[in-house]
Amino acid sequence: MNNILVFPMVLPIIAGVLLLFFRSNPNIQRWGSILTMIVVFLISLWILQQVMIQGILRLDFGEWLPPFGITFVADAFAMLLVTASSLVSILCLLYAAFAKDEKREHFFLYPFLLLLVAGVNGSFLTGDLFNLFVCFEVMLLASYVLMTLGGEKKQLTEGIKYILINILSSWLFLLGMAYLYGTLGTLNMAHLSVRIAEAGQPPLLTTISILFLVVFSLKAGLVLYFWLPGSYGALPTAVSALFAALLTKVGVYALFRFFTLLFYHEPSVTHTMIGWMAIATMVGGSLGAIAYKDIRKIAAYNVVIAIGFILVGLASFNYEAIQGSIYYLIHDILLKGMLFLLIGTVIYVSGKTRLDQASGLIANYPLFGWMFLIMLLSLGGIPPFSGFAGKLLIGQGAIGAQEYVMVATAFLSSLFVLYSLLRIFLNMFWGETSIRLKDQMHLSKGTLAPLLILAVLTTGLGLGMGILAPYVSEAANVLMNPELYIEKALNHK
C-alpha cells in the first residue's frame, strides 16, 4: 500500500512526458495537466488521512532497507504541504488554461509546470539528503526553462540572475552533503539525526549546519532575496503565481526539517541566527513593499515578508510557534498563488503595472475587486480569514520564548503587508474608472473561477480552524519530537 507514496512525484513526471507528444493540441495539454493534478491532489488527501490513522508511512525502493536505500517518508508536515501545493497547482493550471498563452504552450509550458510540481512534491516526501538534492534539481531545471520560456528580454535578464544564484546554492548544497557524509557516513535523514545526537553536535557539525542554513536561505529568499523581486516580476501570471506559491516554500520546508530533525542541539547558535535572519528579511521586505509603485514588485516583496514571518516560528522553537508556522505556511502557499493571479489579472485588465496609472477598476469588475479585498485582508492577518490563526500562534509562541524583538518586527511587518496592498486597492480599484466601456477587457468565468475558489478557501480555512487543527497539531508534534520520525523512518519491521 505504501507504494502510493511515490505517486505525487511520479504521476506529474509521467503526464509531463506524455503531453510532450501533444504539442500541436493545446487543449489536451491544458486539460491533461489539470486532470493529472486533480488525481495527485486526491491521492495526497488520501495519504494524509492514512498518516493520521496509521502514523508516519515509509516506502523503501528496491527492498533496500534504510539507511542504505532510497526512502520516501510521509508524515503530517510533508503531506499537508504536498496537498496544499497540489491544490494551488490545479488552480494555477486552470488559470493558465483560460489565459491561453499559445506562444508558451507551443514550447511545452504544461509539461514543465508538471515537472516543477513533481520536484516540489518529491522534495517534501524524500527521506534521504541526496534525493532531496535530486528533487531540488528537478524543480530547478523546470524553473530555469519556465523562467526563460517566451524569450522576452526582461525574462532573459532576470533569468540569468536566477539561474546563477541557484547554481551557486546547489554547489554549496553538494559541498555541505560531502562534509556531512565524510563526517557521519550516511545521508539518510533519520540516520543522520541519530548520529548527530550521538555526537552531541560538536562545533564541526554546527559549522556544517550553518552552511546548510546559507543554502536553504538562498532558495527560500531568507535575507538573500535580492534575486526574487525581479525574477518573479518577469514571468507570465500563472507561472509567477506557481513560483510564488511553491518555490520559496521548498527552502522553508528544508529549513524546518533540518533544524528540527538534524541540527536542534545548539539552538543558541543555529536558531538564534535564524531569528536574526528572519528579522532582517521582514525589515527588508517591508521597506521594499512600500518603496515601489510597480505592483509586481510590491507582490514580490510580500513573498519576502512572509518567509521571514514563517521562520519566526522556527527561531522561537516551541510547540505553539511551530504550529503557527505550519498554519501560516499552508495559508501562504494558497494566498501567494492568489496574490500573483490577482496582480497579473489587474495588469491584464488595466494594461498598467504601476498603482498610480489606473483607477476605478471595481466599477468595471466588481466581483474581482472584492476578491482582491479578501486577499489583502487575509494576508494582513485580519480575522476571520486564514492568515489570522497562524499569525496569532506564531506571536504567542514567540512571546513564550521571550523573543520580543521578533514579535514586534513580525507584527509591524503585517501592518506593512496590509498597507502595501491597500495602496494598490485604494489607488487602482476606487475613484473614477480609467477604463472606458469600449476598451474594457473581458474577464471570463474560467479566469475568475480559480480566484473565487481561493477566496472561498481562505475564508473557509479561517472560519473552520478546527478542521485543520488535528493535522497541524500532529505535524508540529513530529517536528518537535524527532524520535517519532526516526522510529518510523528507520524501523526495519
N, C-alpha and C positions, 0 to 999 in steps of 0.2 A: 504493500500500500504506500510505503514511503517514497516509492519511485515517482510519485506525483509531485514531489518537492522540486524537481528539476523543470517542470512544465512552465512556470512563469518566465524562465530564461530561454528554454528550448523552443517553445511554440512561436515566439516572435521571430527567432532566427529562421526557423523552417518557413514560416509565412513570408518573411522578407525575401528569402531565396526564390520561393515560388512566384512571388509578384514580379521578380525580375523578368519573367517570361511574358509579362503582360504590359510591356512598355507602351504599346500602341492603344491600350484600352484603359484609360484613366479611371473609369467607373469601377472596374474590377479592382484596381489598386486602392481606390478610396474605400470602398465598402468591404473589401477583403481585409484591409488593415484594421478597420473598426471592428469587424466581426471577430478577428483574432484577439484583439484587446478585450472585448466583452467576455470571451471564453477565459482569457487569462485572469480577468477580474473575478469571475465566478469561481474559478479554481482557487484563487488566492483567499477568497472569503471562506471556502470550504476548509482549506488548510488551517486558516486562523481558528475556525471553530474546533478543529481536531486538536490543535495546540492547547486550547482552553480545556478540552475534555481529557486529553491523554498526557499533556505536558509537552516538553520540548521534543521535536521529532528530528531524526537524523537519517541521511541517506549516504551510504558508502558505495562508491563506484568500483566495479570490478572485484567486489568482495575483499578488497584490501582494507583491513580494519585500521582505525586511527591509532596512532598519529601518522601512519605511513601512506594511506591512500588519499584520494580526492574526496572530501567530505562536504556535504551540504547540511546546514543546521537551521531549522526553523523554530525560533522562539517567538513570543508575542511581539517583541520590539521589531524584529525583522519583518514579520508578517503584516503588522499594522502599516509599515512603510511600503511594502510591496503592494498591499491592497489600495492604499491611497494613491500611489504612483500609477497603478494600472487604471484607476478611475479617472484621474486627471488626464492621462494619456488618451483615453477614449474621447473625452470632451475636446481636447486639442485637435485630435484627428477629425472629429466631427466638424469643428470649425474650419479646418483646412479643406475638408471635402466640399463645403459650400462656398469657400473662398475661391476654389478652382484656379489655383496658380499653375496654369498649364505649362508654363516655361520650366518651372522646377519639377513638376510632376513628370515631365518627359525625361528628366535626368534622375529618376528613381528617388524622389522625395520620400515616398512612403516606406520602401524597404530600409532606407537609412534611419528613418524615425523608429521603425520597429527594432532595428539593431541597437539603437540608443537605449530603448526601453529594456532590451534583453541584458545589456551591460549593467544598467542600473539595478534590475532585479537580481542579477547574479551577484553583484556586489553586496546586496543586503543578505543574501542567503548563504554565501560561502563560509565554510568554517576553517579555511586554510589561507594563510597570508599570501602565498604565491598566487593562488587562484583569485584572491582579491585584486592583486595587481593585474592579472589577465582580464578580469571583468572591467576594471577601470580602463584598460587599454581598448577593449571592445567599445565601451561607451565613448571614449575619447576619439577613436577612429571615426565613428559615426558622426560625432560632433564636429570634427575637422571638415568633413565633407559638407555637412549641413551649414556650417559657418560660411563656407565659400560658394555654396550652390547658388547659381544665378549670375555669378561673376561681376557683381556691381563693385565699383571702385571702393566704396566705403567698407563693404564686406571683406574685400581682399586686404585692405589696410589693417582693419581690426583683426582679421583672421590670422595674419602673420603674428601679431602680438599674442593672440590667444594660443596659437599653436606653440610658439616658443616658450611661453610660461608653463604650459602643460608638459612639454618635453623636459624642461628643467625639473619640474616636480616629479615626473616619472623616473628620471635619472636618480634623484635623491631617494625616491621610494626604493629603487633597486639597491642603492647603497645601504640604506637602513636595513633591508632584508638580509643583505650579505653580512653585515655586522651582527645582526641578531642570530642568524643561523650559525655563524662562526663562534658565537659566544655560548649558545644554548643547544645547538644541534637539532633543532626542529623548527617547523613553520606552521604546524597545526595550532590554531589559536588557543584551544583549551589546554593543550600540552604546554604551550608557551606560558600560559598563566600558572600552571603547576611549577614549572621550572623557575620562573621569576620569583614566585612565592618562596620556593626552597632556598633560593639565593638571597632573598631579602631585598631585592632591587638595589644592588650596590651602585656607586656613582657611575660606573661604566654603563649600566643598563638605563640609569636615569638620563645620561647623555644621549643614548640611542633613542630614548623616548622623546627627547626634545627635537631630534632630527625628524621623527615621525610627526611631531606637532607642526613643524615647519611645512612638511609635505602636505598634510591634510589642511593646513591653513591656506596654502596656495590654492588647493582645489575647492575649498569651501568659501573663499573670499573673506577669511578672518584676518584682519589687519592688512594683509597683502591682497587687496581687492582692486588695485589700480587698473587691472585688465578688464574688469567686469562691466562698468557702465558703457564704455564704447562698444564692446563686443555684443552685448545684448541689444543695444540700440540699433545695430546694423542689420538685424535679422528680420525676416517676414514674421507676421503676427503669430501664427500658430507655432512656429519653430521657437521664437523668442519666449512664448508662454511655457513651452515644454522645457526649455533650458532653465528658465527662472524657477519653475516648479521643482525640477529634479536634480540638475547637475550639482549645485552647491550642497544639496541635501545629502548626497553620497559622501562628500567630505565631512559633513557634520556627523553622519552615521558612523564613519570610521573613527572620528574623534571620540564619540561616546563609547564605541566598542573597545577601543584601545585603552582608554583611561578609566574604564570601569572593570574590564576583564583582565587586562595585562598590567598596566602601569598605574596602579592605585595605591602603592605602598608609600610613596613620598608626595602626598598631596600638597605639602607646604612648598614644594618646588613646582611640580607639574601643574597642579590645579590653580595655584596662585598665578602662574604665568598665563594660564588660560583666562583667568579672571581679568587680569590687566589688558590682555589682548581683546577680550570682549568689550571692555570699557572703551578702548581706543577705536574699535570698529564701530560701536554705536555713536561715538562722538563724530568720527569722520563721516559716517553715513548720514547722520542728522544734518551736518553742515552742507554736505553735497545735495541733500534733498531740498533744502531751502535756497541754495545758491543759484540754481538753474531755472530757466523758464522753459527749457525743452522738456516736454512731458515724458519722453523716453528716458532721459537722464534721471528725472525725478523718480520714475518707477524703478530704475536700476539701483539707485541709492537706497530705496526702500527694501530691496533684497538684502543689501549690505547690513542695514539696521537690524533686520530680523535675525541674521546669522549671529550677530553679537548678542541679541536678546536671548536666543535659544541656549547659547553657551554659558549664560549666567547660571543656568540650572546645573550644568556640569561642574562649573567652578565652585558653586555652593556645596555640591556633593552630599546632599542628603535626600532622603526618600521623597519628601514633598517637592523639592526643587526639580528632581529628576522626573517626577510625574508631570509637573508643569511643562517641562521641556518637551516631553513626548506629546502631550496635548497640543502644544503650540507648533511642534514640528508637523503634525498631521494637518492642523489648520493651515499652516503656511504653505504646504505643498499645494493644497486646493486653492487658497486665496491668491498666491503669487501667480498661478496659472490664470485665475480670473482677472487680476490686475492687468497683466500684459495683454490678454484678449481684449479687455475694455479699452486700454490705451491704443492698441492697434486699430480698434474699431473707430475710436474718436478721430484718429488720423485719416482713416478711410472716408468718413462722412464729411469731415471738415476740410480735408486737404491741407491741414496745418499741423505743425509739430510743436509750436510754442503756445503757451497758455494765454498769451495776450493777443493772439491773432484770430481768434474765433470766439463767438458768444451765442447765447440763446439756444443751444442745442436741444435743451429739454422741450422746447416748443415744437421742434421738428420730430424728436424721438423721445416721447415721454417715458415709455417703459424702460428704454435704455438708460435714461437719466436716473431713474430711481434705482436701477440695479447698480449704477456707479456709486450712489449714495450708500447702499447696503454694504458694498465692498469697502468703502473708506471707513465706515463705522466699525466694521469687523476688524480690519487691520489696525484701527486705532484702539482696539480692545474695549469697545463700548458694549455693555450688555444690552440685549440677550444674545449677541452673536458669538461665533465660535472662538474669537480671539480672546474673550474675557477670561475664560476658565484657566487657560494656560498662563496668561499674564498674572492672574491672581495667585496661582500656586507657585510660580517662579518667585514672585515677590515675597510670599510667606516663607518659602524655603530659604531664600537669601537672607531675610531678616533673622530667621532661626540660626543661620550660620554666621550671623553678625557681619555680614558683608554690606554695610550701609552705603558705601560709595557706589557699589554695583547697583543696589536697589534704586538709589537716587538717579543714577545715569540711565538705568533701564526705563524708568517711568517718565523721565524727561524726554527720552528718545521716542516714547509712544506719543507724546504731545507733538513732537516734530513730524512724526508719521501723519498724524491727524491733520496738522496744519498744512503740510506739503500737498496732501491730496485734496484738502478743502480748497486750496488755491486753484487747483485745476477745476474742481466742481463749480466754484462760485464764478470763476472767470469764463469758463467755456460753456457751462450749461445754463447760467442765468443771464439776465439782461436781454437786450434786443437781439433777435436772431440775426446772424450774419449770413445765413444761407437762404437765398430766395427759393420760393416753391419750385420754380422750373429747374433749379440747379440741385435740388435735393437728391441725394444718393439713396437708392433703395436698400433697406436692410431686410433680408429675407428671414422667414421664421426659422430656417435652418441655422442661420448665423446667430440669431438670438437664443436658440434653444440651449446650447451649452452654457451660455451666460446665465440664463434663467435657472438651469439645474444647479449651477454653483451658488447662486443667490439663495436658493431653497436649502442647499446643503449647509451653508454657513449658518443660516437661521436655525435649521433643524439640529445641527450639532451643538449650537448654543443652548437651545431650549431642552434638548434631550441629552444633557451631560451624563445622566445616569446610565444611558445605554452604552456609552463608550467607556465608562469608569472601570468596569471589571477588567477590560482588555488593557487599559493603560496601567492599572494597578499591578496586573501580572507582569507587564513589560518592565515596569520600574522595579519590581521585586527581583526579577532575574538580573537586571543591571546592578542592583545594589548588593546582590548575593551571588558572586561569581561561581561559588561552589555548585549552584544549581545547574548552570550552563556546563561546567566541567564534568559533572556526573553524567549528564545525558550525552555530551559530545564525545566522551572517552570510554563510556561503559561498553564492554565487549559482549554483553549478554544479548 
